[in-house]
Amino acid sequence: MRVIRVVNSARGVELGDRVRVADRWWPRLRGLIGHPQLTEGEGLLIESCQGVHMYWMKYAIDVAMLDKDKQVVELYPSLRPGKRSRMHWNARYALELPTGSLTRTGTEIGDQLDW
């Protein structure tokens, strides 16, 4: 699986330097289910994603929904196990990060992310 570095260009901060890319059917479906808790710098970028669920997860994560231009359209800080996001028809990506990453980096709706 490809690994990328994700930066919030609007704030000049790094969100993760070991972000795996889920760009095929099975990795997108599985997401982080069964994966150990993320550490700082880790994450998962899910392509072709308009919403996420936390069913079968054992820990909370931060989620940023991004449009085709990599602009943040919604944030879900500390999305807990058993919960789910709303569907975002304008989203193209979901960026899943360790809890606290969005607050630590000051990431807000409208910010531009790059990788």
Secondary structure by P-SEA (a helix, b strand, c coil): cbbbbbbccccccccccbbbbcccaaaaaacccccccccccbbbbbccccccccccccbbbbbbbbccccccccccccccccccccccccccbbbbbcccccccccccccccccc
